[in-house]
Amino acid sequence: MRNIEYRYGNNLGLDDVIDLYRKSTLGERRPIDDKEIVSDMIKHANLIVSAWDQDLLVGISRTLTDFSFVGYLSDLAVRASHQRMGIGIAMIRKTREKMGPRSMLVLLAAPDAQEYYPGVGFSPHNSAWVLKAGDPFETVNKLRANAKR
Ligand SMILES: CC(C)(COP(=O)(O)OP(=O)(O)OC[C@H]1O[C@@H](n2cnc3c(N)ncnc32)[C@H](O)[C@@H]1OP(=O)(O)O)[C@@H](O)C(=O)NCCC(=O)NCCS
């Protein structure tokens, strides 16, 4: 059994984080080719838990939260070599510990993790809505009217 150390905070090397995203497969759905974005993702998240096997970064949980009511768990990733050892569970537990007893966690599951979240206690929500970057922000009526022109 490996001895995994958990740390709070944003003091993480950019290349280490990109390598972890890649090696966990989450990198396929995150903009890891743009270092500026990844740097902002690390800098501005206000609740990061990282998992370490000696000096190797093996897991990350990246949340944006008000520490009282709600937190958005944007990224949960564990290095493939270290998956299914309880690291994901431990990082979610440590995230909740910091968020306060009345705070909920919200996330969008990656395709490979659809079965993971119900398995660790999350419930589905049928009214999650996403406005993707670049999506037009107009009323549907206005969009239809523009399309007719
Ligand atoms: C999903 C992920 C974060 C889980 O972390 P992990 O450390 O491997 O998972 P844990 O060890 O905490 O697993 C807890 C339980 O969930 C199960 N589990 C793990 N991954 C699972 C998956 N992808 N689907 C279904 N169940 C899964 C484990 O078997 C374990 O159950 P058990 O105790 O009954 O054996 C990790 O596998 C990962 O990084 N995957 C790729 C990136 C990804 O999809 N991230 C999610 C983004 S939303």
Ligand as a Chemical Component Dictionary entry (heavy atoms), coordinates in Angstrom:
data_LIG
# 
_chem_comp.id                   LIG 
_chem_comp.type                 NON-POLYMER 
_chem_comp.pdbx_formal_charge   0 
_chem_comp.three_letter_code    LIG 
# 
loop_
_chem_comp_atom.comp_id 
_chem_comp_atom.atom_id 
_chem_comp_atom.alt_atom_id 
_chem_comp_atom.type_symbol 
_chem_comp_atom.charge 
_chem_comp_atom.model_Cartn_x 
_chem_comp_atom.model_Cartn_y 
_chem_comp_atom.model_Cartn_z 
_chem_comp_atom.pdbx_ordinal 
LIG C1  C1  C 0 -12.668 9.164  -11.788 1  
LIG C2  C2  C 0 -11.411 9.238  -10.919 2  
LIG C3  C3  C 0 -11.167 10.666 -10.468 3  
LIG C4  C4  C 0 -11.639 8.333  -9.695  4  
LIG O1  O1  O 0 -10.548 8.423  -8.820  5  
LIG P1  P1  P 0 -9.918  7.109  -8.185  6  
LIG O2  O2  O 0 -8.921  7.503  -7.179  7  
LIG O3  O3  O 0 -9.450  6.234  -9.301  8  
LIG O4  O4  O 0 -11.196 6.418  -7.529  9  
LIG P2  P2  P 0 -11.335 5.853  -6.036  10 
LIG O5  O5  O 0 -10.200 4.947  -5.755  11 
LIG O6  O6  O 0 -11.609 6.971  -5.128  12 
LIG O7  O7  O 0 -12.654 4.963  -6.248  13 
LIG C5  C5  C 0 -13.700 4.914  -5.325  14 
LIG C6  C6  C 0 -14.663 3.855  -5.783  15 
LIG O8  O8  O 0 -15.141 4.138  -7.107  16 
LIG C7  C7  C 0 -14.802 3.082  -8.026  17 
LIG N1  N1  N 0 -14.387 3.699  -9.285  18 
LIG C8  C8  C 0 -13.217 4.300  -9.556  19 
LIG N2  N2  N 0 -13.216 4.812  -10.794 20 
LIG C9  C9  C 0 -14.414 4.517  -11.330 21 
LIG C10 C10 C 0 -15.023 4.772  -12.600 22 
LIG N3  N3  N 0 -14.375 5.456  -13.552 23 
LIG N4  N4  N 0 -16.271 4.333  -12.796 24 
LIG C11 C11 C 0 -16.941 3.660  -11.839 25 
LIG N5  N5  N 0 -16.413 3.383  -10.606 26 
LIG C12 C12 C 0 -15.174 3.798  -10.371 27 
LIG C13 C13 C 0 -13.677 2.336  -7.350  28 
LIG O9  O9  O 0 -13.620 1.007  -7.779  29 
LIG C14 C14 C 0 -14.037 2.484  -5.887  30 
LIG O10 O10 O 0 -15.054 1.583  -5.521  31 
LIG P3  P3  P 0 -14.770 0.391  -4.463  32 
LIG O11 O11 O 0 -14.250 1.046  -3.227  33 
LIG O12 O12 O 0 -16.095 -0.247 -4.314  34 
LIG O13 O13 O 0 -13.761 -0.445 -5.147  35 
LIG C15 C15 C 0 -10.148 8.711  -11.652 36 
LIG O14 O14 O 0 -10.368 7.390  -12.054 37 
LIG C16 C16 C 0 -9.782  9.540  -12.865 38 
LIG O15 O15 O 0 -8.959  10.453 -12.751 39 
LIG N6  N6  N 0 -10.334 9.222  -14.053 40 
LIG C17 C17 C 0 -9.999  9.893  -15.283 41 
LIG C18 C18 C 0 -10.341 11.362 -15.277 42 
LIG C19 C19 C 0 -11.809 11.591 -15.046 43 
LIG O16 O16 O 0 -12.664 11.073 -15.751 44 
LIG N7  N7  N 0 -12.079 12.425 -14.036 45 
LIG C20 C20 C 0 -13.416 12.821 -13.689 46 
LIG C21 C21 C 0 -13.674 14.168 -14.233 47 
LIG S1  S1  S 0 -15.323 14.687 -13.940 48 
# 
loop_
_chem_comp_bond.comp_id 
_chem_comp_bond.atom_id_1 
_chem_comp_bond.atom_id_2 
_chem_comp_bond.value_order 
_chem_comp_bond.pdbx_ordinal 
LIG C1  C2  SING 1  
LIG C2  C3  SING 2  
LIG C2  C4  SING 3  
LIG C2  C15 SING 4  
LIG C4  O1  SING 5  
LIG O1  P1  SING 6  
LIG P1  O2  DOUB 7  
LIG P1  O3  SING 8  
LIG P1  O4  SING 9  
LIG O4  P2  SING 10 
LIG P2  O5  DOUB 11 
LIG P2  O6  SING 12 
LIG P2  O7  SING 13 
LIG O7  C5  SING 14 
LIG C5  C6  SING 15 
LIG C6  O8  SING 16 
LIG C6  C14 SING 17 
LIG O8  C7  SING 18 
LIG C7  N1  SING 19 
LIG C7  C13 SING 20 
LIG N1  C8  SING 21 
LIG N1  C12 SING 22 
LIG C8  N2  DOUB 23 
LIG N2  C9  SING 24 
LIG C9  C10 SING 25 
LIG C9  C12 DOUB 26 
LIG C10 N3  SING 27 
LIG C10 N4  DOUB 28 
LIG N4  C11 SING 29 
LIG C11 N5  DOUB 30 
LIG N5  C12 SING 31 
LIG C13 O9  SING 32 
LIG C13 C14 SING 33 
LIG C14 O10 SING 34 
LIG O10 P3  SING 35 
LIG P3  O11 DOUB 36 
LIG P3  O12 SING 37 
LIG P3  O13 SING 38 
LIG C15 O14 SING 39 
LIG C15 C16 SING 40 
LIG C16 O15 DOUB 41 
LIG C16 N6  SING 42 
LIG N6  C17 SING 43 
LIG C17 C18 SING 44 
LIG C18 C19 SING 45 
LIG C19 O16 DOUB 46 
LIG C19 N7  SING 47 
LIG N7  C20 SING 48 
LIG C20 C21 SING 49 
LIG C21 S1  SING 50 
# 
